[in-house]
Amino acid sequence: MSETVRLSHSAALMLKTLKEGHGYGFDIMNITGLPSGTVYPALRRMENDGLIDGTWESEQKAQKEDRPARRYYKVTAAGKLALVEAEKKYPLIAQFARPKAVKA
Amino acid sequence: MSPHQQLRSLHRQLGRAAKVVPRIKRETWQAEWVAELSHAYAQDPAAAAELAQGLVPDAIMMRRIHLQHRVEAIDWRSPEFCLRILLGAFAALAAGGLVQPHFRNAVFSSWGLITFAWFFTLAILTVPSTVVVSRFSAHDAYEGEAASMRQRAGRWYFLGAKLLLLVMSVYLLAVHLTLPLVHLIGRSANGLLIPCGLVFNVIVIGWAFNDQRERCPTCMRLLRSPARMGPPSWSLLDSNATEEMCDRGHGLLHQPEWQTSWCQNARWLQLDGTWRELFRP
């Protein structure tokens, strides 16, 4: 039987932000208002717990925009399950993060 | 602060924090932070400075996760781990003593060598009585059923290494304990090493034999999952016992709670290969 990971309020907020398409640390900081000292360690912990999965963006895309390649995070199936549980516990989280606007 | 100075400051902070990150993850971690910092700097230099405050907590978290994985990977039940712990204790006691000139004089003087010889003799003399008390000899597992010569030799090497390390460690411990007393009661404090040796040797040798008894005779790993066998009513006409198993599936140790005419000793039930699939690899 798999056990759902219990999330703190900040972690749930970050997971929700990631699920809405804000995929990297600095973006999460801007959306949630959490400091970098909270966001990055929490990202490591969630990645270690298998709630999120980090992947590097392609070098070509980064070079085209003249910047170093970023590491993007995506919510895994276990993370989605944990988020559902967390939203029951913290109902306001559902109203907080809005889906990221996709450029046309 | 000029942009040049700020970039240098960010670079220094990144370099300092990277030292905390485990070497195996350092390069990736730095690459991620360089990307994040340059992105933030391009938007607003002040935001980059704020972002850099997360460098150290993040590096510490990386180290914590790495340590957690290393602790989880330790095989606590293995004989190698036991020997490593004993070797570590011996090394710590030796290193703690050898930095003190009084300790060095006490250990390496002719008196020190004589007391060590006494200590060792006492340890050897303690072994037979401890074997009887710990009922180590009354353990059918060590009578050789289903054990190859290599496994038997391994058991004896393991026991020998444990005893040697323990006796040498308690000798150093006894010197550590009695040395401060020399300043209080003079050289007669050195004589306390012998009674110390007697007490310490009985304790550690007893522990070594009991630990040996609690291990699988095939792989020398500590047994696990003790289960009490038999309802309380068996106390009258039957025998209660505790059973422990080897997590590699080599067998079960059946230890009666008291000796009866039909079940006097701890018995080792060797399991054949067909049982292995029920156990962890």
Contacts between the chains, C-beta under 8 A, distances in Angstrom:
chain1	res1	chain2	res2	distance
A	24	B	36	6.9
A	24	B	39	8.0
A	25	B	36	5.6
A	25	B	54	7.9
A	26	B	36	5.2
A	26	B	39	5.8
A	26	B	40	5.4
A	26	B	47	7.9
A	26	B	51	6.3
A	29	B	51	7.2
A	35	B	50	7.6
A	35	B	53	6.7
A	35	B	54	6.8
A	36	B	50	6.8
A	36	B	51	4.8
A	36	B	52	7.5
A	36	B	53	5.7
A	36	B	54	2.7
A	36	B	55	7.9
A	36	B	57	8.0
A	36	B	58	7.7
A	37	B	53	5.6
A	37	B	54	4.5
A	37	B	56	7.8
A	37	B	57	4.2
A	37	B	58	7.6
A	38	B	54	7.7
A	38	B	57	7.8
A	39	B	54	6.6
A	40	B	54	4.7
A	40	B	57	7.0
A	40	B	58	3.8
A	40	B	61	7.4
A	41	B	54	7.6
A	41	B	57	5.1
A	41	B	58	5.4
A	41	B	60	7.4
A	41	B	61	3.6
A	44	B	58	6.7
A	44	B	61	4.7
A	44	B	62	6.1
A	44	B	65	6.0
A	45	B	61	6.6
A	45	B	65	7.3
A	48	B	65	5.0
A	48	B	68	7.9
A	62	B	35	7.8
A	67	B	35	7.1
A	67	B	38	5.9
A	67	B	39	6.4
A	67	B	42	7.1
A	68	B	31	7.0
A	68	B	34	5.4
A	68	B	35	4.1
A	68	B	38	5.8
A	69	B	31	7.6
A	69	B	35	6.2
A	70	B	32	7.6
A	70	B	35	4.6
A	70	B	36	7.2
A	70	B	39	6.9
A	71	B	31	7.9
A	71	B	32	4.6
A	71	B	35	6.9
